[in-house]
Amino acid sequence: MDINIDLIFKVLMLIVIIGISVKAIKFITSVVFKIALVLFIILLVYKMFI
């Protein structure tokens, strides 16, 4: 009985860790994308006026 509970706990812990890392990666990529988009727009406006 203890082995089953331990195994379930380890699997659930692995799922939680994977879920958190996926969310962290998505958050980081969205932040990087927003920064790149802002820089792109600034450069576009800069090139239009100069």
C-alpha positions in Angstrom: 0.0 0.0 0.0 2.8 2.4 0.9 4.6 1.7 -2.4 1.4 2.7 -4.4 0.9 5.9 -2.5 4.6 6.8 -2.9 4.5 6.1 -6.6 1.4 8.2 -7.1 3.0 11.0 -5.1 6.1 10.9 -7.3 4.0 10.9 -10.5 1.9 13.8 -9.3 5.0 15.7 -8.2 6.5 15.2 -11.7 3.3 16.4 -13.4 3.2 19.5 -11.2 6.9 20.3 -11.9 6.3 19.9 -15.7 3.2 22.1 -15.5 5.0 24.8 -13.6 8.0 24.8 -16.0 5.7 24.9 -19.1 3.8 27.9 -17.6 7.1 29.6 -16.8 8.4 29.0 -20.3 5.2 30.4 -21.8 5.3 33.4 -19.5 9.0 34.1 -20.5 8.3 33.7 -24.2 5.3 36.0 -24.0 7.3 38.7 -22.2 10.2 38.4 -24.8 7.6 38.6 -27.6 6.1 41.8 -26.2 9.5 43.4 -25.8 10.4 42.4 -29.4 7.1 43.8 -30.7 7.6 47.1 -28.9 11.2 47.4 -30.3 10.0 46.5 -33.8 7.2 49.2 -33.7 9.7 51.8 -32.4 12.2 50.9 -35.2 9.4 51.1 -37.7 8.3 54.5 -36.6 11.9 55.6 -36.4 12.6 54.6 -40.0 9.4 56.2 -41.2 10.3 59.6 -39.8 14.0 59.6 -40.5 
